[in-house]
């Protein structure tokens, strides 16, 4: 099982793999071409040359209609085109495969996730499916559902959508060894995440083995990109006055200006002096230049910087804490490097900011740790995580019986969380879920969705039926009606008491769905489950209920019979719930997107193979053209060299004209045609380089065996066990090998280098000298066995009696000697047996 975390950022994405301590970043760019897609750094390189088909900054379009005010305002700063899809949501219009296509935001994000998935797979060396993905804490249900759909398109199983700040708190707290004990006062830490597209603040309480988010606040309009927009606006006005150029009229010029402004912003974070900005051939072959310093930049951004304190005040008000209660303030995010932001946050809390965590990696690492906690295949330190609901959620209904409103989950309510609501109805009814406070919602529509409770019927007596509805904010932070059930009351006729039989018990088991916990509670069922412990909690409570029920039945059977009374029996029937969530992709559309993504992945793979084949031809042409007048010059005659050079030049011309866009097999055939002429020359060069070493090794072997023969002839004791006939054969083999080597070396020295060699390295290495001589040379001496009569056991050595081994007891010595004599006399009999 994979343990992977993805930080799906506005400008950059990050991949963290907990098991191998792997971390990798990619820019959030997707470029569409005539034959394939480019994702990440390869796509960013196309942003100037193919700007209208290279998309970026699409994260905030998730779950938004095309008519959304945010989408309409963002269009002016985009160099690519947005379009309205048939369902009304925002789409991106590009040219792909030489035709105009409109892709949904889920599809484009799915493409980006596919790239991140491939990166993780290359690190783990195995397929990746399970993961945890980060989202901003201010994302609504519609936006979160959209990201979940994108993960499914990429073939990922998202175990949890995790808030950015919650992931940061986990990465911070899980390694802390000095946290207070569970019964002690928690440690309060404030986390500030200033990213490229948003500003998020959360207050977290830490105890040993757990963390609890107390409050969150955010400003989606305060991030790194907003500072870039101010710089771009400033220089557009300056260039318009100074050079009479309208940068916004040319998408390519606007992209280059954004790139330079981002570089300038980063430089100003490290330098307070005047810094230059210059762009060559900006528009109409005109070079533009300007300069700016940090002080001027902060004056221009005074309105943005004034918004820094707003979320900080909000979290302090929500938690009703004083600044003295804060243990530390941790700051992360790419835009947190802007000095003016850090100064204002530090001034607000009156303490120095901590940078314990890596500003870029913290979110992805927290997601990877959460994935490890959720994974049953990895042992992780027990650490419970309690998040919060970012917006208050209410339910309303309209039925023939009454109109109602229920405040279900207030702001900062613990999540994940479930509640059970009880209704009395005679017919199906609809529940409308919505966010209470539209002012605090960075989204134009407060509605979450409608949930139709079906198959509701009155009781047999005509009275309203009791309907229990379980509502839940799940681990992804998404509100849902998880299930509904109808509680039926069945009265048996008076005097007809049903027998307590196994059949009755079996009937109740069939009616009551296993795992249902709401039957023991009259109206509301409220519980807080950690994701990994939810199933265990339910199983334990069910076990207790069943046990108590059996105990009551046994006690009832022990009691004496009483007067017969009418019996009341209840059974629960599960009711179907029809969900109608806003902007959620229908199943058939989602399946079509999954299929299309698979086709595009295959197309990208085929195009990569085609480009690789083309690059191989181009690389071979450049390599051989240089070598023909270099190291290969003396290995080819002049006529062949001229013919091969002409062939290489023709191939190079073909590559940039007719061969610019050919099939993969055409390039493979062209390379084979070139190698037919060039490979023999290259082989002659390689043979000339390796042949001297091969002859040297053969000569070394001959010298070793000649020394062996000389030692044998001088009757060296080391070889006196060898057979003379075998040594004679070795001597003949050595003499033949020496004669063959000298003959081939003389022939090769007189051979022209432009011709094929007389002998090849493979032939030299294949000589039988070693296989014929080594068995004889390395033949071991036979082992000499000692005579049996010379063997002694526990006796004196060289006639000397060991006094230290003599026994102090003479009786024992005598008896030992008798036993030894007895044993010696019995040895022949044992040998005979």
C-alpha positions, -999 to 999 in steps of 0.1 A, spaced: 0 0 0 13 34 -9 20 62 16 18 93 -5 8 129 1 0 155 -26 0 192 -20 -21 205 -48 -10 241 -49 -21 270 -71 14 276 -86 34 245 -75 25 209 -65 45 188 -41 48 150 -37 59 134 -4 64 97 1 68 89 38 83 54 34 114 64 14 117 101 26 111 112 -9 100 148 -18 95 163 -53 80 195 -66 63 203 -99 49 235 -113 11 235 -118 12 239 -156 -5 218 -183 3 225 -220 -17 211 -249 -1 205 -283 -9 191 -317 0 155 -307 3 153 -269 2 171 -235 31 184 -215 28 187 -177 50 204 -151 83 219 -160 80 209 -197 46 227 -199 61 258 -182 87 260 -209 59 263 -235 41 292 -216 56 319 -239 56 300 -273 22 283 -267 6 306 -242 -30 303 -252 -29 265 -248 -8 264 -216 -30 266 -185 -21 275 -150 -38 290 -119 -70 269 -124 -72 256 -88 -97 282 -77 -121 274 -105 -131 240 -89 -168 237 -84 -176 272 -97 -201 281 -124 -189 301 -154 -211 330 -143 -194 330 -109 -181 366 -101 -147 352 -91 -143 335 -125 -154 366 -144 -130 388 -125 -101 363 -130 -106 361 -168 -88 395 -174 -55 382 -159 -55 349 -179 -38 343 -212 -59 312 -220 -96 311 -227 -124 300 -204 -157 286 -217 -190 275 -202 -197 238 -203 -231 223 -209 -237 219 -172 -230 255 -166 -196 250 -148 -163 266 -159 -143 249 -186 -109 257 -203 -109 260 -241 -76 249 -259 -64 235 -292 -55 198 -287 -48 173 -314 -54 200 -340 -90 205 -328 -107 229 -304 -115 211 -271 -131 223 -238 -118 205 -208 -135 206 -173 -115 218 -143 -117 183 -130 -101 169 -161 -72 194 -160 -65 188 -124 -67 151 -131 -39 155 -156 -18 172 -130 -25 145 -105 -15 119 -131 19 135 -133 22 135 -95 11 99 -94 38 89 -119 64 108 -99 54 89 -67 55 56 -86 90 62 -98 101 67 -62 83 37 -48 90 14 -78 54 2 -77 19 14 -86 3 41 -64 -34 43 -57 -41 54 -21 -31 90 -12 -41 120 8 -46 153 -10 -45 188 5 -71 215 -1 -75 250 14 -95 251 46 -119 276 30 -130 252 2 -167 245 2 -184 212 -4 -187 218 -41 -150 226 -45 -140 196 -24 -163 172 -44 -147 186 -76 -112 177 -63 -124 143 -53 -137 137 -89 -103 149 -103 -85 123 -81 -108 96 -94 -101 107 -130 -64 102 -123 -70 67 -110 -63 77 -73 -81 66 -42 -82 96 -20 -83 84 16 -88 120 29 -90 155 17 -69 173 43 -70 210 50 -37 227 44 -33 240 79 -43 207 94 -16 189 74 9 215 87 -2 209 123 3 171 119 38 175 104 46 198 133 31 178 162 37 141 154 75 143 160 73 164 192 84 145 223 77 172 249 40 177 244 18 179 276 1 147 288 -35 142 278 -48 152 312 -27 184 313 -34 218 298 -28 216 260 -1 236 242 -16 262 219 2 269 187 -9 293 159 -1 282 123 0 308 95 0 296 59 6 323 33 5 306 -1 4 318 -36 -34 320 -38 -47 323 -2 -39 332 34 -50 307 62 -46 308 99 -55 280 124 -52 276 162 -43 241 174 -42 225 208 -15 198 212 -14 170 238 6 139 237 -7 117 209 -34 141 197 -41 175 181 -73 194 180 -80 224 157 -97 250 177 -105 277 151 -96 287 115 -97 319 96 -87 328 61 -86 354 33 -87 339 -2 -78 373 -17 -44 376 0 -16 356 -15 15 357 -36 -4 361 -68 -22 392 -55 12 409 -50 22 398 -86 -10 414 -99 -1 447 -83 34 446 -98 21 438 -133 -5 465 -131 22 490 -121 45 482 -149 17 480 -175 8 516 -166 45 526 -166 52 510 -200 21 525 -215 32 560 -206 69 555 -213 69 533 -244 32 536 -256 28 498 -253 -3 480 -241 10 448 -226 -24 433 -220 -32 433 -257 -5 407 -263 -8 375 -243 28 365 -248 40 399 -236 18 396 -205 32 362 -197 67 375 -199 59 404 -177 43 381 -150 75 360 -150 97 390 -146 75 405 -119 76 372 -99 114 372 -101 116 408 -90 93 401 -60 116 374 -48 146 396 -52 130 424 -32 124 400 -3 161 396 0 173 431 -10 161 466 0 180 485 -27 168 495 -62 165 465 -84 162 466 -122 136 450 -144 144 446 -181 127 426 -209 143 424 -244 120 426 -274 90 430 -252 66 442 -279 72 453 -315 109 446 -310 111 473 -283 132 466 -252 117 479 -219 133 485 -185 125 499 -151 135 497 -115 118 493 -81 128 489 -45 112 472 -15 100 504 1 81 514 -31 67 479 -34 53 480 2 37 513 -5 20 499 -35 8 469 -16 -4 488 15 -40 478 10 -31 441 8 -8 442 38 -35 459 59 -56 427 54 -29 405 72 -43 412 107 -79 404 99 -77 365 101 -54 368 131 -80 388 151 -107 364 140 -91 333 154 -83 350 187 -119 361 190 -132 326 181 -110 309 207 -114 337 233 -78 335 240 -52 360 250 -19 365 232 -1 353 263 -18 319 259 0 313 226 30 290 230 44 297 195 36 310 160 46 289 131 47 303 96 48 284 63 39 290 26 58 304 -4 46 340 2 56 339 39 91 350 27 78 386 21 94 406 49 64 430 53 40 400 60 63 385 86 67 419 103 30 424 107 23 389 120 52 391 145 40 426 157 5 413 162 15 385 185 44 403 201 68 374 196 93 361 171 79 338 144 91 302 142 101 285 110 105 250 124 89 235 92 100 238 56 78 265 41 72 246 9 72 209 20 52 211 53 18 205 37 28 175 15 47 159 44 17 162 67 -5 146 40 20 117 37 19 112 74 -19 112 74 -18 85 47 6 64 68 -18 67 98 -47 56 77 -28 28 61 -31 -6 79 2 -17 63 24 7 83 30 11 120 28 48 129 28 64 164 -8 68 176 -19 103 169 -55 114 167 -65 144 146 -97 165 152 -105 190 125 -133 216 124 -162 225 102 -152 258 85 -187 271 80 -220 267 100 -244 243 83 -282 241 86 -310 219 73 -344 231 63 -374 211 50 -408 218 36 -435 192 39 -473 189 42 -468 185 80 -447 215 87 -418 238 77 -387 235 97 -352 246 102 -324 229 121 -290 244 130 -269 212 126 -232 220 126 -220 253 140 -188 269 128 -157 252 143 -177 221 152 -155 190 155 -151 169 123 -156 142 112 -189 140 131 -223 123 128 -257 132 141 -290 114 139 -322 135 135 -357 121 141 -386 131 119 -423 120 119 -436 118 84 -463 101 63 -447 106 29 -413 112 13 -397 145 22 -367 166 11 -339 181 33 -321 212 20 -286 217 33 -270 252 31 -244 274 48 -258 298 73 -236 329 69 -232 339 33 -210 369 43 -181 347 55 -185 324 25 -160 330 -4 -186 314 -27 -217 330 -43 -241 301 -36 -249 291 0 -267 259 -10 -250 226 -5 -276 203 -20 -310 185 -16 -315 151 -1 -348 133 -9 -358 106 17 -378 81 -3 -403 53 5 -416 69 36 -451 55 44 -474 60 74 -479 33 100 -507 8 98 -528 29 121 -524 59 98 -502 78 122 -469 94 112 -440 71 109 -408 76 128 -379 84 104 -343 86 116 -319 105 93 -281 103 99 -262 134 87 -225 136 87 -195 157 79 -170 131 67 -132 130 67 -131 150 35 -151 179 52 -181 172 30 -216 172 44 -239 143 35 -270 124 45 -253 90 50 -285 70 56 -321 71 66 -343 44 83 -380 39 90 -388 27 125 -420 6 123 -440 -3 154 -458 -37 153 -484 -45 180 -493 -82 186 -530 -90 195 -537 -91 233 -534 -126 247 -513 -138 217 -478 -136 231 -453 -148 206 -430 -176 216 -394 -168 222 -379 -189 194 -349 -187 173 -371 -177 144 -382 -145 161 -346 -135 168 -336 -143 132 -364 -120 120 -352 -91 141 -317 -96 128 -329 -94 92 -349 -62 99 -322 -44 119 -292 -37 97 -259 -47 113 -238 -18 125 -269 4 131 -263 24 163 -292 48 162 -318 24 176 -307 29 212 -312 67 211 -345 85 212 -339 115 190 -303 126 184 -272 105 182 -240 126 185 -205 111 183 -170 121 173 -150 94 156 -114 95 146 -112 81 110 -91 50 119 -112 42 151 -147 47 137 -152 11 127 -139 -2 161 -161 21 180 -193 10 163 -183 -27 166 -178 -24 204 -211 -6 210 -229 -32 189 -213 -60 209 -225 -44 241 -260 -40 229 -263 -76 218 -249 -88 251 -272 -67 271 -301 -79 250 -292 -115 256 -290 -109 294 -324 -94 295 -338 -123 276 -323 -148 301 -336 -128 330 -370 -127 315 -371 -165 311 -362 -170 347 -391 -149 359 -425 -166 367 -453 -162 342 -474 -131 345 -507 -119 331 -506 -116 293 -502 -81 279 -501 -68 244 -466 -68 230 -450 -40 210 -422 -49 186 -402 -24 164 -382 -31 132 -360 -8 112 -362 -5 74 -335 12 55 -347 40 32 -331 51 -1 -317 86 -1 -314 105 -34 -286 131 -33 -287 161 -55 -254 180 -48 -244 212 -67 -219 208 -95 -212 171 -87 -203 152 -119 -228 126 -129 -215 90 -129 -217 86 -166 -198 118 -172 -172 109 -147 -167 75 -163 -163 92 -197 -136 115 -182 -118 85 -168 -118 68 -202 -106 99 -220 -78 104 -195 -66 68 -202 -67 75 -240 -47 107 -235 -21 89 -214 -17 63 -241 -14 91 -267 13 108 -246 32 76 -244 31 70 -281 42 105 -288 71 102 -264 83 70 -281 80 88 -315 100 118 -303 126 95 -287 130 77 -321 134 111 -338 159 124 -313 179 92 -317 183 99 -354 193 135 -347 217 126 -320 234 100 -342 238 125 -371 255 151 -349 277 125 -331 289 107 -362 295 140 -381 319 152 -354 336 118 -351 342 113 -388 367 143 -387 380 133 -353 386 99 -337 372 79 -366 391 97 -394 419 72 -398 395 42 -397 376 51 -429 389 59 -464 383 92 -480 357 80 -505 336 63 -478 340 93 -455 327 117 -481 298 94 -489 288 90 -453 292 127 -446 269 135 -475 244 110 -462 245 126 -427 239 161 -442 209 148 -462 194 132 -431 198 164 -411 181 184 -439 153 158 -440 148 159 -403 139 196 -404 118 194 -436 100 162 -446 110 143 -415 97 169 -391 65 149 -384 68 113 -393 58 80 -378 80 62 -352 89 34 -376 102 59 -403 127 72 -378 137 37 -368 143 27 -404 163 59 -411 186 52 -381 192 16 -393 201 30 -427 227 53 -412 241 27 -389 246 3 -419 273 28 -431 286 40 -398 287 10 -376 316 -8 -394 337 23 -390 328 26 -353 335 -12 -348 370 -8 -363 377 21 -339 364 1 -309 385 -29 -319 416 -9 -321 410 5 -286 403 -28 -269 426 -52 -289 459 -42 -272 444 -49 -238 431 -83 -250 466 -93 -264 482 -81 -232 459 -103 -211 466 -133 -233 504 -127 -231 501 -125 -193 484 -159 -192 511 -174 -214 538 -161 -191 521 -176 -161 519 -210 -177 555 -208 -189 567 -202 -154 546 -232 -143 563 -254 -169 597 -242 -159 589 -249 -122 578 -284 -131 609 -292 -150 631 -280 -120 611 -306 -100 594 -281 -77 577 -299 -48 545 -279 -55 540 -297 -88 556 -331 -83 522 -348 -80 513 -339 -116 513 -363 -145 541 -357 -170 518 -363 -200 494 -336 -188 522 -311 -183 535 -319 -218 500 -311 -232 500 -278 -214 534 -269 -228 522 -276 -263 491 -255 -258 512 -226 -245 536 -228 -274 507 -229 -299 490 -199 -283 522 -179 -283 528 -187 -320 492 -178 -328 493 -145 -309 526 -134 -325 513 -143 -360 481 -123 -355 499 -93 -340 523 -92 -370 494 -94 -395 474 -67 -377 503 -44 -375 507 -46 -413 470 -42 -419 455 -9 -430 432 6 -403 406 14 -429 401 -23 -434 384 -48 -411 408 -62 -385 426 -95 -390 416 -107 -356 388 -94 -333 388 -91 -296 361 -118 -293 384 -143 -310 413 -134 -287 392 -138 -256 378 -171 -269 412 -189 -270 412 -223 -252 444 -216 -233 428 -210 -200 403 -239 -202 429 -263 -213 457 -253 -189 441 -242 -157 426 -276 -146 462 -290 -147 479 -261 -130 453 -259 -102 451 -296 -96 455 -302 -58 479 -326 -41 463 -359 -29 458 -361 9 481 -384 29 463 -405 55 481 -415 87 484 -453 96 458 -465 121 485 -479 145 500 -445 150 468 -430 164 467 -426 202 438 -416 224 443 -397 256 479 -412 260 513 -397 268 530 -377 240 566 -386 231 569 -408 262 563 -380 287 536 -385 313 515 -354 320 516 -349 357 490 -322 356 465 -346 340 470 -374 365 441 -383 387 446 -378 425 425 -409 432 445 -441 425 414 -462 426 398 -442 399 430 -443 379 432 -481 381 396 -485 372 400 -461 342 430 -482 331 410 -514 333 382 -499 313 408 -488 286 423 -523 284 388 -538 281 380 -514 253 412 -522 235 406 -559 237 371 -554 223 383 -533 193 390 -562 170 355 -577 177 340 -543 168 360 -542 136 348 -577 127 312 -566 133 
